[in-house]
Amino acid sequence: MKSEDTPFEGGPMDGRVLPVLVGMTGHPPKTYRIPVPGSDGGPPTVLVYRRVPRAGRGGLGFARWKYAYDPEGGRGSGRRWPWSGPRRGRAADPDATPRGKPDDADG
């Protein structure tokens, strides 16, 4: 597997550069989670970093990435599959007629 040295900004990892494995497309993962053991045997804390583009470009114009600290650590939007249920702005009934069709008398 190939890795790329990726800088981290913000949070406890600020200023560090770690080798991050890249996928088949050459991009690192969108979210990087770092588990930190809890003090005195408490529950572990998970630091969440989100991938963002760097200000400059690489030598050949390839996109370069860095990770920015996400203090809330919320789940990303994730993939939205068409069969996963109704989305905002879509009708809940798949058989419902969409509004504003050209042949609709109510227009």
N, C-alpha and C positions, 0 to 999 in steps of 0.2 A: 504494500500500500504506500501511496505517496503522501507526504505531509508538507505543510507550508508553515513557516514561522509567522504567527499571527499576533499582533499586539492587542493588549487589553486596556480599556480606559474605564476609570471610575471604580468605586468599590475597593475591596481589599486587594484586588489583583492589579490595581492601577500601575501602569508603567512596565508591566512584565510582558515578555514575549514568550509564547509557548508554541511548540510544534503541534499543529492540529491536523488530523487526518482529513484529506479531501476525498470527495466522492468521484464517481466516474466522469462527471462534468468538470472537475477541477475546482469545485467550490467547497468550502468548509460548511458544516451544518449551520442552519439558521439560528439555532439555539444551542448554547454550550452551558451545561450544568456542572457545577463543581460541588460535590458533597464535602462538607467540613464537619468532622466529628465534634459533638457537643462537649462542652467542658464538664468535668466531673461525671462522665458517663451519661449525660443528658441526651435528649434526642438530637440527631444531626441537623445542621443547617445546610440548605442548598443555595448556593450563589448562582444566579441566573444572568447570563450575558447574551445579548442579541447581536447578530451579525449586521453590520452597517458598512457601506462603502467607504473607503479611505478618500481623503481629499485629492490626492494625486493618483495618477495612473501608473501602471508598471511600464517597463521599458518598451514593450511591444504593443501596448494598448490594452492589455488584459486587465480586467477589473481586479482590484486588490481589496481585501476586506480587513476589517478590524472588529473587535467585539466591544460593545458598550454595555455597561452595567445596567441591569434592570432591577431596581430595588424592590419593586412590587412582586416580581417573579411570577407574574400571571401566565396562564397557559396562552400560547399563541393562537391565532385564528385557526390554524390547522387546515387541513384539506377539507374542501366542501364538495362532497360527492353529490351528484344529482339525485341519488336515491336515498340520501340521508334525512330527508324530511323537508318540510316547507322552509323557505328562506324569507327574510324580510323583503317585502315588495312583491312576493309571488302569491298567487291564490293557493289556498290550502287544498282545494278540490282540483285534481288534475283534469277532470272533465268539464270544468267551468269554461265558458266562452270568454276569451280575453276582451276587454273593453277597447273601443276605438278601432275596430276593424273597418276597412274601407267599404265593405258591403253592409255594414251595420246601419240601420235607419236612424238610430239614436246618436250615432257618430261619436 
